[in-house]
Amino acid sequence: MEICQTLNQAQDEHYPHTDDVRRYVADGHPLRCLRIRLEPGQGYIAPTEFLPHDGSTSYAEERSLAAFWLG
């Protein structure tokens, strides 16, 4: 929600979106990155609506599968 506050967006009317994160960074604001390595077969549960994230599969030797449950 800090990103929305910084971009002067009403919190009760707007949830952060990828474009908001890009604009936030392009405007020169800092963004922390936490990298967690998951082995094949592992997964995670996170409130991705409020957590900028990147599901990178860089250097992966196996195919990647993603599933999302929203709501």
HTML snippet that shows the backbone in 3Dmol.js (N, CA, C, O; Angstrom):
<script src="https://3Dmol.org/build/3Dmol-min.js"></script>
<div id="view" style="width:600px;height:400px;position:relative"></div>
<script>
const pdb = `
ATOM      1  N   MET A   1       0.824  -1.186   0.000  1.00  0.00           N
ATOM      2  CA  MET A   1       0.000   0.000   0.000  1.00  0.00           C
ATOM      3  C   MET A   1       0.876   1.260   0.000  1.00  0.00           C
ATOM      4  O   MET A   1       0.428   2.338  -0.393  1.00  0.00           O
ATOM      5  N   GLU A   2       2.125   1.109   0.444  1.00  0.00           N
ATOM      6  CA  GLU A   2       3.049   2.252   0.422  1.00  0.00           C
ATOM      7  C   GLU A   2       3.247   2.765  -1.003  1.00  0.00           C
ATOM      8  O   GLU A   2       3.374   3.969  -1.224  1.00  0.00           O
ATOM      9  N   ILE A   3       3.273   1.856  -1.953  1.00  0.00           N
ATOM     10  CA  ILE A   3       3.436   2.254  -3.354  1.00  0.00           C
ATOM     11  C   ILE A   3       2.257   3.116  -3.792  1.00  0.00           C
ATOM     12  O   ILE A   3       2.449   4.157  -4.420  1.00  0.00           O
ATOM     13  N   CYS A   4       1.040   2.689  -3.465  1.00  0.00           N
ATOM     14  CA  CYS A   4      -0.146   3.474  -3.830  1.00  0.00           C
ATOM     15  C   CYS A   4      -0.133   4.833  -3.136  1.00  0.00           C
ATOM     16  O   CYS A   4      -0.485   5.844  -3.744  1.00  0.00           O
ATOM     17  N   GLN A   5       0.271   4.863  -1.865  1.00  0.00           N
ATOM     18  CA  GLN A   5       0.340   6.137  -1.141  1.00  0.00           C
ATOM     19  C   GLN A   5       1.331   7.071  -1.812  1.00  0.00           C
ATOM     20  O   GLN A   5       1.047   8.254  -2.001  1.00  0.00           O
ATOM     21  N   THR A   6       2.491   6.545  -2.171  1.00  0.00           N
ATOM     22  CA  THR A   6       3.526   7.361  -2.803  1.00  0.00           C
ATOM     23  C   THR A   6       3.062   7.890  -4.150  1.00  0.00           C
ATOM     24  O   THR A   6       3.401   9.011  -4.528  1.00  0.00           O
ATOM     25  N   LEU A   7       2.291   7.093  -4.874  1.00  0.00           N
ATOM     26  CA  LEU A   7       1.803   7.503  -6.186  1.00  0.00           C
ATOM     27  C   LEU A   7       0.492   8.288  -6.082  1.00  0.00           C
ATOM     28  O   LEU A   7      -0.142   8.579  -7.096  1.00  0.00           O
ATOM     29  N   ASN A   8       0.088   8.629  -4.851  1.00  0.00           N
ATOM     30  CA  ASN A   8      -1.125   9.412  -4.586  1.00  0.00           C
ATOM     31  C   ASN A   8      -2.386   8.752  -5.139  1.00  0.00           C
ATOM     32  O   ASN A   8      -3.221   9.405  -5.764  1.00  0.00           O
ATOM     33  N   GLN A   9      -2.508   7.465  -4.899  1.00  0.00           N
ATOM     34  CA  GLN A   9      -3.699   6.736  -5.324  1.00  0.00           C
ATOM     35  C   GLN A   9      -4.513   6.386  -4.086  1.00  0.00           C
ATOM     36  O   GLN A   9      -3.946   5.978  -3.072  1.00  0.00           O
ATOM     37  N   ALA A  10      -5.810   6.536  -4.149  1.00  0.00           N
ATOM     38  CA  ALA A  10      -6.682   6.215  -3.023  1.00  0.00           C
ATOM     39  C   ALA A  10      -6.605   4.722  -2.719  1.00  0.00           C
ATOM     40  O   ALA A  10      -6.865   3.894  -3.593  1.00  0.00           O
ATOM     41  N   GLN A  11      -6.252   4.377  -1.488  1.00  0.00           N
ATOM     42  CA  GLN A  11      -6.075   2.974  -1.117  1.00  0.00           C
ATOM     43  C   GLN A  11      -7.370   2.183  -1.162  1.00  0.00           C
ATOM     44  O   GLN A  11      -7.356   1.002  -1.508  1.00  0.00           O
ATOM     45  N   ASP A  12      -8.489   2.809  -0.818  1.00  0.00           N
ATOM     46  CA  ASP A  12      -9.738   2.070  -0.777  1.00  0.00           C
ATOM     47  C   ASP A  12     -10.334   1.846  -2.173  1.00  0.00           C
ATOM     48  O   ASP A  12     -11.293   1.090  -2.325  1.00  0.00           O
ATOM     49  N   GLU A  13      -9.775   2.493  -3.172  1.00  0.00           N
ATOM     50  CA  GLU A  13     -10.301   2.373  -4.526  1.00  0.00           C
ATOM     51  C   GLU A  13      -9.329   1.689  -5.486  1.00  0.00           C
ATOM     52  O   GLU A  13      -9.686   1.411  -6.630  1.00  0.00           O
ATOM     53  N   HIS A  14      -8.113   1.419  -5.034  1.00  0.00           N
ATOM     54  CA  HIS A  14      -7.092   0.917  -5.962  1.00  0.00           C
ATOM     55  C   HIS A  14      -6.156  -0.041  -5.243  1.00  0.00           C
ATOM     56  O   HIS A  14      -5.648   0.268  -4.166  1.00  0.00           O
ATOM     57  N   TYR A  15      -5.928  -1.210  -5.845  1.00  0.00           N
ATOM     58  CA  TYR A  15      -4.931  -2.148  -5.345  1.00  0.00           C
ATOM     59  C   TYR A  15      -3.710  -2.052  -6.235  1.00  0.00           C
ATOM     60  O   TYR A  15      -3.841  -1.799  -7.433  1.00  0.00           O
ATOM     61  N   PRO A  16      -2.512  -2.251  -5.673  1.00  0.00           N
ATOM     62  CA  PRO A  16      -1.294  -2.147  -6.488  1.00  0.00           C
ATOM     63  C   PRO A  16      -1.347  -3.088  -7.696  1.00  0.00           C
ATOM     64  O   PRO A  16      -1.901  -4.185  -7.626  1.00  0.00           O
ATOM     65  N   HIS A  17      -0.767  -2.638  -8.780  1.00  0.00           N
ATOM     66  CA  HIS A  17      -0.728  -3.393 -10.030  1.00  0.00           C
ATOM     67  C   HIS A  17       0.706  -3.351 -10.548  1.00  0.00           C
ATOM     68  O   HIS A  17       1.491  -2.501 -10.128  1.00  0.00           O
ATOM     69  N   THR A  18       1.047  -4.244 -11.439  1.00  0.00           N
ATOM     70  CA  THR A  18       2.390  -4.277 -12.016  1.00  0.00           C
ATOM     71  C   THR A  18       2.798  -2.912 -12.561  1.00  0.00           C
ATOM     72  O   THR A  18       3.936  -2.482 -12.374  1.00  0.00           O
ATOM     73  N   ASP A  19       1.880  -2.237 -13.229  1.00  0.00           N
ATOM     74  CA  ASP A  19       2.194  -0.914 -13.777  1.00  0.00           C
ATOM     75  C   ASP A  19       2.527   0.084 -12.676  1.00  0.00           C
ATOM     76  O   ASP A  19       3.361   0.967 -12.873  1.00  0.00           O
ATOM     77  N   ASP A  20       1.878  -0.049 -11.511  1.00  0.00           N
ATOM     78  CA  ASP A  20       2.175   0.839 -10.385  1.00  0.00           C
ATOM     79  C   ASP A  20       3.598   0.612  -9.880  1.00  0.00           C
ATOM     80  O   ASP A  20       4.318   1.564  -9.581  1.00  0.00           O
ATOM     81  N   VAL A  21       3.994  -0.656  -9.787  1.00  0.00           N
ATOM     82  CA  VAL A  21       5.353  -0.967  -9.329  1.00  0.00           C
ATOM     83  C   VAL A  21       6.374  -0.421 -10.321  1.00  0.00           C
ATOM     84  O   VAL A  21       7.385   0.153  -9.918  1.00  0.00           O
ATOM     85  N   ARG A  22       6.117  -0.596 -11.608  1.00  0.00           N
ATOM     86  CA  ARG A  22       7.037  -0.077 -12.637  1.00  0.00           C
ATOM     87  C   ARG A  22       7.154   1.446 -12.549  1.00  0.00           C
ATOM     88  O   ARG A  22       8.253   1.995 -12.637  1.00  0.00           O
ATOM     89  N   ARG A  23       6.006   2.130 -12.374  1.00  0.00           N
ATOM     90  CA  ARG A  23       6.022   3.591 -12.267  1.00  0.00           C
ATOM     91  C   ARG A  23       6.759   4.039 -11.007  1.00  0.00           C
ATOM     92  O   ARG A  23       7.519   5.007 -11.038  1.00  0.00           O
ATOM     93  N   TYR A  24       6.536   3.342  -9.918  1.00  0.00           N
ATOM     94  CA  TYR A  24       7.187   3.630  -8.635  1.00  0.00           C
ATOM     95  C   TYR A  24       8.711   3.576  -8.789  1.00  0.00           C
ATOM     96  O   TYR A  24       9.420   4.484  -8.355  1.00  0.00           O
ATOM     97  N   VAL A  25       9.199   2.510  -9.409  1.00  0.00           N
ATOM     98  CA  VAL A  25      10.643   2.346  -9.612  1.00  0.00           C
ATOM     99  C   VAL A  25      11.162   3.364 -10.628  1.00  0.00           C
ATOM    100  O   VAL A  25      12.233   3.937 -10.430  1.00  0.00           O
ATOM    101  N   ALA A  26      10.416   3.596 -11.715  1.00  0.00           N
ATOM    102  CA  ALA A  26      10.839   4.559 -12.740  1.00  0.00           C
ATOM    103  C   ALA A  26      10.939   5.972 -12.175  1.00  0.00           C
ATOM    104  O   ALA A  26      11.747   6.777 -12.638  1.00  0.00           O
ATOM    105  N   ASP A  27      10.106   6.269 -11.166  1.00  0.00           N
ATOM    106  CA  ASP A  27      10.152   7.586 -10.514  1.00  0.00           C
ATOM    107  C   ASP A  27      11.313   7.710  -9.545  1.00  0.00           C
ATOM    108  O   ASP A  27      11.501   8.765  -8.939  1.00  0.00           O
ATOM    109  N   GLY A  28      12.103   6.638  -9.386  1.00  0.00           N
ATOM    110  CA  GLY A  28      13.305   6.686  -8.552  1.00  0.00           C
ATOM    111  C   GLY A  28      13.123   6.227  -7.122  1.00  0.00           C
ATOM    112  O   GLY A  28      14.015   6.420  -6.297  1.00  0.00           O
ATOM    113  N   HIS A  29      11.975   5.616  -6.806  1.00  0.00           N
ATOM    114  CA  HIS A  29      11.749   5.144  -5.438  1.00  0.00           C
ATOM    115  C   HIS A  29      12.411   3.777  -5.254  1.00  0.00           C
ATOM    116  O   HIS A  29      12.463   2.980  -6.192  1.00  0.00           O
ATOM    117  N   PRO A  30      12.914   3.505  -4.050  1.00  0.00           N
ATOM    118  CA  PRO A  30      13.594   2.227  -3.810  1.00  0.00           C
ATOM    119  C   PRO A  30      12.586   1.083  -3.674  1.00  0.00           C
ATOM    120  O   PRO A  30      11.475   1.272  -3.179  1.00  0.00           O
ATOM    121  N   LEU A  31      12.990  -0.090  -4.117  1.00  0.00           N
ATOM    122  CA  LEU A  31      12.157  -1.280  -3.987  1.00  0.00           C
ATOM    123  C   LEU A  31      13.045  -2.409  -3.485  1.00  0.00           C
ATOM    124  O   LEU A  31      14.039  -2.753  -4.124  1.00  0.00           O
ATOM    125  N   ARG A  32      12.690  -2.976  -2.358  1.00  0.00           N
ATOM    126  CA  ARG A  32      13.471  -4.088  -1.801  1.00  0.00           C
ATOM    127  C   ARG A  32      13.090  -5.375  -2.499  1.00  0.00           C
ATOM    128  O   ARG A  32      11.948  -5.559  -2.920  1.00  0.00           O
ATOM    129  N   CYS A  33      14.055  -6.254  -2.616  1.00  0.00           N
ATOM    130  CA  CYS A  33      13.824  -7.533  -3.269  1.00  0.00           C
ATOM    131  C   CYS A  33      14.297  -8.655  -2.348  1.00  0.00           C
ATOM    132  O   CYS A  33      15.436  -8.645  -1.880  1.00  0.00           O
ATOM    133  N   LEU A  34      13.431  -9.606  -2.098  1.00  0.00           N
ATOM    134  CA  LEU A  34      13.776 -10.787  -1.320  1.00  0.00           C
ATOM    135  C   LEU A  34      13.703 -11.966  -2.273  1.00  0.00           C
ATOM    136  O   LEU A  34      12.661 -12.211  -2.880  1.00  0.00           O
ATOM    137  N   ARG A  35      14.779 -12.685  -2.407  1.00  0.00           N
ATOM    138  CA  ARG A  35      14.802 -13.836  -3.317  1.00  0.00           C
ATOM    139  C   ARG A  35      14.790 -15.114  -2.492  1.00  0.00           C
ATOM    140  O   ARG A  35      15.601 -15.307  -1.586  1.00  0.00           O
ATOM    141  N   ILE A  36      13.852 -15.969  -2.832  1.00  0.00           N
ATOM    142  CA  ILE A  36      13.728 -17.258  -2.165  1.00  0.00           C
ATOM    143  C   ILE A  36      13.814 -18.330  -3.245  1.00  0.00           C
ATOM    144  O   ILE A  36      13.029 -18.333  -4.193  1.00  0.00           O
ATOM    145  N   ARG A  37      14.763 -19.228  -3.095  1.00  0.00           N
ATOM    146  CA  ARG A  37      14.918 -20.295  -4.083  1.00  0.00           C
ATOM    147  C   ARG A  37      14.000 -21.447  -3.714  1.00  0.00           C
ATOM    148  O   ARG A  37      14.002 -21.928  -2.581  1.00  0.00           O
ATOM    149  N   LEU A  38      13.215 -21.879  -4.693  1.00  0.00           N
ATOM    150  CA  LEU A  38      12.339 -23.029  -4.513  1.00  0.00           C
ATOM    151  C   LEU A  38      12.846 -24.165  -5.384  1.00  0.00           C
ATOM    152  O   LEU A  38      13.143 -23.981  -6.565  1.00  0.00           O
ATOM    153  N   GLU A  39      12.937 -25.305  -4.798  1.00  0.00           N
ATOM    154  CA  GLU A  39      13.361 -26.491  -5.535  1.00  0.00           C
ATOM    155  C   GLU A  39      12.157 -27.048  -6.293  1.00  0.00           C
ATOM    156  O   GLU A  39      11.018 -26.746  -5.939  1.00  0.00           O
ATOM    157  N   PRO A  40      12.389 -27.859  -7.334  1.00  0.00           N
ATOM    158  CA  PRO A  40      11.279 -28.458  -8.059  1.00  0.00           C
ATOM    159  C   PRO A  40      10.318 -29.167  -7.101  1.00  0.00           C
ATOM    160  O   PRO A  40      10.743 -29.913  -6.219  1.00  0.00           O
ATOM    161  N   GLY A  41       9.025 -28.925  -7.285  1.00  0.00           N
ATOM    162  CA  GLY A  41       8.010 -29.527  -6.434  1.00  0.00           C
ATOM    163  C   GLY A  41       7.624 -28.682  -5.236  1.00  0.00           C
ATOM    164  O   GLY A  41       6.635 -28.980  -4.566  1.00  0.00           O
ATOM    165  N   GLN A  42       8.389 -27.625  -4.950  1.00  0.00           N
ATOM    166  CA  GLN A  42       8.064 -26.742  -3.841  1.00  0.00           C
ATOM    167  C   GLN A  42       7.169 -25.606  -4.324  1.00  0.00           C
ATOM    168  O   GLN A  42       7.075 -25.350  -5.525  1.00  0.00           O
ATOM    169  N   GLY A  43       6.528 -24.942  -3.405  1.00  0.00           N
ATOM    170  CA  GLY A  43       5.669 -23.815  -3.742  1.00  0.00           C
ATOM    171  C   GLY A  43       5.603 -22.851  -2.580  1.00  0.00           C
ATOM    172  O   GLY A  43       6.252 -23.057  -1.554  1.00  0.00           O
ATOM    173  N   TYR A  44       4.823 -21.800  -2.737  1.00  0.00           N
ATOM    174  CA  TYR A  44       4.653 -20.839  -1.656  1.00  0.00           C
ATOM    175  C   TYR A  44       3.272 -20.227  -1.716  1.00  0.00           C
ATOM    176  O   TYR A  44       2.623 -20.202  -2.762  1.00  0.00           O
ATOM    177  N   ILE A  45       2.838 -19.737  -0.572  1.00  0.00           N
ATOM    178  CA  ILE A  45       1.571 -19.019  -0.471  1.00  0.00           C
ATOM    179  C   ILE A  45       1.905 -17.625   0.026  1.00  0.00           C
ATOM    180  O   ILE A  45       2.580 -17.475   1.045  1.00  0.00           O
ATOM    181  N   ALA A  46       1.443 -16.607  -0.679  1.00  0.00           N
ATOM    182  CA  ALA A  46       1.745 -15.227  -0.306  1.00  0.00           C
ATOM    183  C   ALA A  46       0.609 -14.319  -0.747  1.00  0.00           C
ATOM    184  O   ALA A  46      -0.079 -14.610  -1.725  1.00  0.00           O
ATOM    185  N   PRO A  47       0.406 -13.205  -0.021  1.00  0.00           N
ATOM    186  CA  PRO A  47      -0.615 -12.238  -0.428  1.00  0.00           C
ATOM    187  C   PRO A  47      -0.090 -11.396  -1.579  1.00  0.00           C
ATOM    188  O   PRO A  47       0.313 -10.250  -1.379  1.00  0.00           O
ATOM    189  N   THR A  48      -0.093 -11.951  -2.773  1.00  0.00           N
ATOM    190  CA  THR A  48       0.566 -11.295  -3.901  1.00  0.00           C
ATOM    191  C   THR A  48      -0.098  -9.988  -4.316  1.00  0.00           C
ATOM    192  O   THR A  48       0.504  -9.195  -5.039  1.00  0.00           O
ATOM    193  N   GLU A  49      -1.339  -9.751  -3.865  1.00  0.00           N
ATOM    194  CA  GLU A  49      -1.973  -8.474  -4.163  1.00  0.00           C
ATOM    195  C   GLU A  49      -1.233  -7.327  -3.485  1.00  0.00           C
ATOM    196  O   GLU A  49      -1.276  -6.187  -3.946  1.00  0.00           O
ATOM    197  N   PHE A  50      -0.547  -7.646  -2.376  1.00  0.00           N
ATOM    198  CA  PHE A  50       0.134  -6.624  -1.590  1.00  0.00           C
ATOM    199  C   PHE A  50       1.636  -6.842  -1.518  1.00  0.00           C
ATOM    200  O   PHE A  50       2.315  -6.206  -0.711  1.00  0.00           O
ATOM    201  N   LEU A  51       2.160  -7.722  -2.339  1.00  0.00           N
ATOM    202  CA  LEU A  51       3.581  -8.060  -2.278  1.00  0.00           C
ATOM    203  C   LEU A  51       4.155  -8.084  -3.687  1.00  0.00           C
ATOM    204  O   LEU A  51       3.925  -9.036  -4.432  1.00  0.00           O
ATOM    205  N   PRO A  52       4.912  -7.030  -4.069  1.00  0.00           N
ATOM    206  CA  PRO A  52       5.542  -7.090  -5.401  1.00  0.00           C
ATOM    207  C   PRO A  52       6.395  -8.353  -5.487  1.00  0.00           C
ATOM    208  O   PRO A  52       7.190  -8.629  -4.588  1.00  0.00           O
ATOM    209  N   HIS A  53       6.235  -9.107  -6.546  1.00  0.00           N
ATOM    210  CA  HIS A  53       6.947 -10.379  -6.651  1.00  0.00           C
ATOM    211  C   HIS A  53       7.305 -10.669  -8.105  1.00  0.00           C
ATOM    212  O   HIS A  53       6.741 -10.100  -9.040  1.00  0.00           O
ATOM    213  N   ASP A  54       8.252 -11.562  -8.253  1.00  0.00           N
ATOM    214  CA  ASP A  54       8.709 -11.969  -9.573  1.00  0.00           C
ATOM    215  C   ASP A  54       8.859 -13.482  -9.554  1.00  0.00           C
ATOM    216  O   ASP A  54       9.635 -14.024  -8.768  1.00  0.00           O
ATOM    217  N   GLY A  55       8.138 -14.141 -10.391  1.00  0.00           N
ATOM    218  CA  GLY A  55       8.218 -15.591 -10.446  1.00  0.00           C
ATOM    219  C   GLY A  55       9.258 -16.065 -11.439  1.00  0.00           C
ATOM    220  O   GLY A  55       8.961 -16.896 -12.298  1.00  0.00           O
ATOM    221  N   SER A  56      10.459 -15.555 -11.337  1.00  0.00           N
ATOM    222  CA  SER A  56      11.511 -15.857 -12.298  1.00  0.00           C
ATOM    223  C   SER A  56      11.867 -17.340 -12.313  1.00  0.00           C
ATOM    224  O   SER A  56      11.919 -17.992 -11.271  1.00  0.00           O
ATOM    225  N   THR A  57      12.107 -17.850 -13.498  1.00  0.00           N
ATOM    226  CA  THR A  57      12.591 -19.223 -13.655  1.00  0.00           C
ATOM    227  C   THR A  57      13.980 -19.219 -14.302  1.00  0.00           C
ATOM    228  O   THR A  57      14.364 -20.166 -14.988  1.00  0.00           O
ATOM    229  N   SER A  58      14.714 -18.145 -14.070  1.00  0.00           N
ATOM    230  CA  SER A  58      16.059 -18.031 -14.635  1.00  0.00           C
ATOM    231  C   SER A  58      16.912 -19.232 -14.250  1.00  0.00           C
ATOM    232  O   SER A  58      16.926 -19.655 -13.095  1.00  0.00           O
ATOM    233  N   TYR A  59      17.600 -19.757 -15.204  1.00  0.00           N
ATOM    234  CA  TYR A  59      18.543 -20.859 -15.028  1.00  0.00           C
ATOM    235  C   TYR A  59      17.869 -22.170 -14.627  1.00  0.00           C
ATOM    236  O   TYR A  59      18.556 -23.109 -14.225  1.00  0.00           O
ATOM    237  N   ALA A  60      16.564 -22.254 -14.726  1.00  0.00           N
ATOM    238  CA  ALA A  60      15.871 -23.497 -14.381  1.00  0.00           C
ATOM    239  C   ALA A  60      16.073 -24.517 -15.487  1.00  0.00           C
ATOM    240  O   ALA A  60      15.960 -24.201 -16.671  1.00  0.00           O
ATOM    241  N   GLU A  61      16.367 -25.723 -15.092  1.00  0.00           N
ATOM    242  CA  GLU A  61      16.559 -26.785 -16.071  1.00  0.00           C
ATOM    243  C   GLU A  61      15.253 -27.509 -16.376  1.00  0.00           C
ATOM    244  O   GLU A  61      15.127 -28.156 -17.415  1.00  0.00           O
ATOM    245  N   GLU A  62      14.277 -27.400 -15.467  1.00  0.00           N
ATOM    246  CA  GLU A  62      13.004 -28.065 -15.657  1.00  0.00           C
ATOM    247  C   GLU A  62      11.925 -27.036 -15.984  1.00  0.00           C
ATOM    248  O   GLU A  62      12.079 -25.851 -15.687  1.00  0.00           O
ATOM    249  N   ARG A  63      10.835 -27.492 -16.595  1.00  0.00           N
ATOM    250  CA  ARG A  63       9.720 -26.605 -16.907  1.00  0.00           C
ATOM    251  C   ARG A  63       9.110 -26.055 -15.626  1.00  0.00           C
ATOM    252  O   ARG A  63       9.142 -26.707 -14.582  1.00  0.00           O
ATOM    253  N   SER A  64       8.562 -24.870 -15.712  1.00  0.00           N
ATOM    254  CA  SER A  64       7.930 -24.234 -14.563  1.00  0.00           C
ATOM    255  C   SER A  64       6.410 -24.299 -14.691  1.00  0.00           C
ATOM    256  O   SER A  64       5.869 -24.135 -15.784  1.00  0.00           O
ATOM    257  N   LEU A  65       5.736 -24.534 -13.591  1.00  0.00           N
ATOM    258  CA  LEU A  65       4.287 -24.585 -13.543  1.00  0.00           C
ATOM    259  C   LEU A  65       3.822 -23.624 -12.470  1.00  0.00           C
ATOM    260  O   LEU A  65       4.348 -23.626 -11.357  1.00  0.00           O
ATOM    261  N   ALA A  66       2.841 -22.806 -12.798  1.00  0.00           N
ATOM    262  CA  ALA A  66       2.304 -21.858 -11.824  1.00  0.00           C
ATOM    263  C   ALA A  66       0.795 -22.005 -11.766  1.00  0.00           C
ATOM    264  O   ALA A  66       0.137 -22.253 -12.776  1.00  0.00           O
ATOM    265  N   ALA A  67       0.257 -21.847 -10.558  1.00  0.00           N
ATOM    266  CA  ALA A  67      -1.187 -21.863 -10.352  1.00  0.00           C
ATOM    267  C   ALA A  67      -1.535 -20.714  -9.416  1.00  0.00           C
ATOM    268  O   ALA A  67      -0.810 -20.429  -8.463  1.00  0.00           O
ATOM    269  N   PHE A  68      -2.651 -20.064  -9.702  1.00  0.00           N
ATOM    270  CA  PHE A  68      -3.061 -18.917  -8.907  1.00  0.00           C
ATOM    271  C   PHE A  68      -4.491 -19.112  -8.432  1.00  0.00           C
ATOM    272  O   PHE A  68      -5.372 -19.467  -9.215  1.00  0.00           O
ATOM    273  N   TRP A  69      -4.713 -18.881  -7.159  1.00  0.00           N
ATOM    274  CA  TRP A  69      -6.056 -18.867  -6.589  1.00  0.00           C
ATOM    275  C   TRP A  69      -6.277 -17.486  -6.036  1.00  0.00           C
ATOM    276  O   TRP A  69      -5.606 -17.078  -5.088  1.00  0.00           O
ATOM    277  N   LEU A  70      -7.212 -16.759  -6.616  1.00  0.00           N
ATOM    278  CA  LEU A  70      -7.482 -15.383  -6.203  1.00  0.00           C
ATOM    279  C   LEU A  70      -8.835 -15.305  -5.511  1.00  0.00           C
ATOM    280  O   LEU A  70      -9.771 -16.042  -5.820  1.00  0.00           O
ATOM    281  N   GLY A  71      -8.895 -14.368  -4.550  1.00  0.00           N
ATOM    282  CA  GLY A  71     -10.194 -14.137  -3.928  1.00  0.00           C
ATOM    283  C   GLY A  71     -10.264 -14.446  -2.483  1.00  0.00           C
ATOM    284  O   GLY A  71     -11.318 -14.284  -1.868  1.00  0.00           O
TER     285      GLY A  71
END
`;
const viewer = $3Dmol.createViewer("view");
viewer.addModel(pdb, "pdb");
viewer.setStyle({}, {cartoon: {color: "spectrum"}});
viewer.zoomTo();
viewer.render();
</script>
